[in-house]
Amino acid sequence: MANLEAYREYQRIEDLEEDSPPGEEDLLLHVPEGLKDSWHHIKNLDNFFTRIYHFHQKNGFACMMLSEFFELVQFLFVVTFTTFLVNCVEYDVLFANRAVNHTGPGHNPLDRSKVTIPDALLPSQQCTERIQGNSWIIFLLIMAAVFWLYRLVKVFCNVLSYWEIRQFYIKALKIRMDELCNFTWQEVQDRLISLQREQQMCIHKKELTELDIYHRILRFKNYMVAMINKSLLPVQLQLPLLGNVVFLTQGLKYNFELILFWGPGSLFQNKWNLHPKYKRSGNRLELAQQLSRVILLMGVANLLLCPFILVWQVLYAFFSYTEIIRREPGSLGARRWSLYGRLYLRHFNELNHELHGRLGRGYKPTSKYMNSFMSPLLTVLAKNIAFFSGSVLAVLIALTVYDEDVLTVQHILTAITVLGVVITITRSFIPDEHMVWCPEQLLQCMLAHIHYMPDHWRGNANKSETRDEVAQLFQYKAVFILEELLSPIVTPFILIFLLRNKSLEIIDFFRNFTVEVVGVGDICSFAQMDIRRHGNPTWMSEGQTEASVYQQAENGKTELSLMHFTIKNPHWQPPLESSVFISHLKEKVQHDAQGGPSTQLLLSEAPLCTSLQSNESGTGPDNLLASVLAHPVLTASGLQGRDHRFIPPSTAASAAASVLASLSTSQLVHGSHRGRLHRHQTSSVHPESTMYRSDRTIFDSMSTSDSRLRSNTLHSEFASAEMSLHAIYMHELHQQTSHPQRSSGHLPQNQMPMTELHSNTAFPAHVCCTTSLATPVQLGGWQEEEEEDEGEQEINSGSTPKQATGRSH
């Protein structure tokens, strides 16, 4: 009976082609004339919404198809050019190991010593014979041709599907292709929700919510984020001499997804339904053995394909990075967010452009933190190696300038190139002489953007162990390239020897953390951001959560994800439990703000902001965040006010609470063409909270399009700053709850008012963030109920600067 009841919890219609929920199979729908296209009652909404999102982010049909075309051309070029280099070049002639006879007709006898390009190339007939005589080359070419034809068919299918999406944008969403770049994703999403009311794309429910769309697009991604959060996937390896190493590459991630989500023998029977047998606990051991066999077969397949994949990886890396390394040798020393870091730092229900924008803002402070760790021994060695290499290079360059015939000396160009690379590499180990050691402040700046940080990092920012753990999230590009090259070799062993041992845990995870949502299907329960089910008492969920330790998300992932989604989607109406948590957090912010520093003082009287008031390149959100980060450092430094009274020390939590409380009481009246009023809750906590209320005439004086773009940009910036403030505030409260000995506690409620600081006071050298005061604008936060027009709606945008490879807003 227990198994039968468990099965009934997940019972749904057995039709695999149409994901209609139970009880709505006979629902009658009215479809307006003019919209009777293929967008009514869409069978696979996951693919449909995902394509709509990708179409927007990749800048439309033309850019997408051009990228697909050049991917085919690139693959064809790599295979053809490699075959040509192996079989059609006479390297003995090219390297002058064999003399070339130039005594034939038409040749100048004086040019006998010169070797031309045609001399080093074999005739086409001889080249063809060499290719045909090598069965190994023929086999590889056949494999490459089959793969290329598969890619060609896939590109053709993409052309048809994305042409349909193009028509959907034009006819249904009323967005022309020349205007697509002016629309943020939130605006496109808003139109999708409005369109659902007119024509039932999804028949499960009459109205779609923002969370429904996110669940459809990020169904499998949320599972991956949850499994990384619960340390379920074997990506952390203990290696001799190297210790704890994180290894997660594109190939390994692809195999994980193939095994779990959409490959043969995967746990999902289609894009939106977990197979019913995985929802019953009675046969968990049998299912674990079955999954173990699937993983073993996948590992063996990877082992057999390893030589081919490895050859392709090496060739592609060579053609992709050689020119970049020659032009910028220091590029290998640049850092990037690792694939593991992107999953570890990702919120539940966070789209790609939102994640890229957030990590992009955190790139600079994280780079500064990592660069602050320099080995004195390596610095001494690097300086001396750079000196000797530079001396030799200077002599060679001087001789070349004096007489260019020096370049004809054998290997002289090689020596100049190698010396230049050595100098570039050694300089990366020499620290900036003006750099000040401030790891804790840099770590706090980093936290403001990445939002997640293990508890043991706090207070240990100066230790190499913390630096090594940050390096797992923020790796060298050279390490990234090396891992991708090793991936074909390492991946089979991880699958066979590590992932197979996790089979039972994986089966239990999907059974325990899969829920059915009407109109969406089976999703990861963590993606619901349910405080009651997955909250952590040390992250302000005490008394609101019933979760056991096994059910709790680690590092406050549930709470921070809920706040992020609420801020990015202000029209979303959270469930009751989530609303209670948000209300409790708002009350806590208002309470702590009463004992915090004045917001006017944070923005206007802090020495850093005062010294940069004339710099118009800064923005209001930058000032908000930097003031919160800098204020505890200022107060701890013992600076005196103008009346010679010391400013009482305050924490980052109290400073963040003051700014957040001020934001929650401010009002933003839009002067755009939509004529909407965003009504915000009012409070009397801070009468100075109207600090961003001037210059409404900016919007009135701009054109309709410019006003909308400027408004969306400001909304996005303020939403990001507001989330950063919440991350700082919630981490501080978490530290006070779980590690009270590490926190300095809250300030007294009736503390003395802060006095003005001298405008010419120098800012402490160890403060790591720089900001400037920009034109004030309004921001409304925390709105839960808003007046909506029947037509278009303006919502907060999650936009970030547009990248070369795709859309970011």
Secondary structure as UniProt FT lines:
FT   HELIX           2..9
FT   TURN            22..23
FT   TURN            25..26
FT   TURN            33..34
FT   TURN            38..39
FT   HELIX           45..57
FT   TURN            58..59
FT   HELIX           61..87
FT   HELIX           91..94
FT   TURN            95..96
FT   TURN            105..106
FT   HELIX           109..111
FT   TURN            112..113
FT   HELIX           117..120
FT   HELIX           124..132
FT   HELIX           135..167
FT   HELIX           168..172
FT   HELIX           177..182
FT   HELIX           185..198
FT   HELIX           210..217
FT   HELIX           219..229
FT   TURN            230..231
FT   STRAND          236..239
FT   TURN            240..242
FT   STRAND          243..246
FT   HELIX           250..257
FT   HELIX           258..262
FT   TURN            264..265
FT   HELIX           276..279
FT   TURN            282..283
FT   HELIX           284..327
FT   HELIX           329..333
FT   STRAND          335..337
FT   HELIX           339..344
FT   TURN            348..349
FT   HELIX           352..361
FT   HELIX           363..371
FT   HELIX           376..402
FT   HELIX           404..408
FT   TURN            410..411
FT   HELIX           412..427
FT   TURN            428..429
FT   TURN            433..434
FT   HELIX           439..450
FT   HELIX           455..457
FT   TURN            458..459
FT   TURN            461..462
FT   HELIX           464..473
FT   STRAND          474..476
FT   HELIX           477..494
FT   HELIX           495..499
FT   HELIX           500..502
FT   HELIX           503..512
FT   STRAND          514..517
FT   TURN            518..520
FT   STRAND          521..524
FT   HELIX           525..528
FT   HELIX           531..534
FT   HELIX           537..539
FT   TURN            540..544
FT   TURN            549..551
FT   HELIX           554..556
FT   HELIX           557..568
FT   TURN            570..571
FT   HELIX           576..593
FT   TURN            594..595
FT   HELIX           599..600
FT   HELIX           601..605
FT   HELIX           607..611
FT   TURN            612..614
FT   TURN            616..617
FT   HELIX           620..636
FT   TURN            637..638
FT   STRAND          640..641
FT   TURN            642..643
FT   HELIX           652..665
FT   STRAND          668..669
FT   TURN            673..674
FT   STRAND          677..678
FT   HELIX           687..690
FT   TURN            691..692
FT   HELIX           697..701
FT   HELIX           704..738
FT   TURN            740..742
FT   TURN            749..750
FT   TURN            759..760
FT   TURN            765..766
//
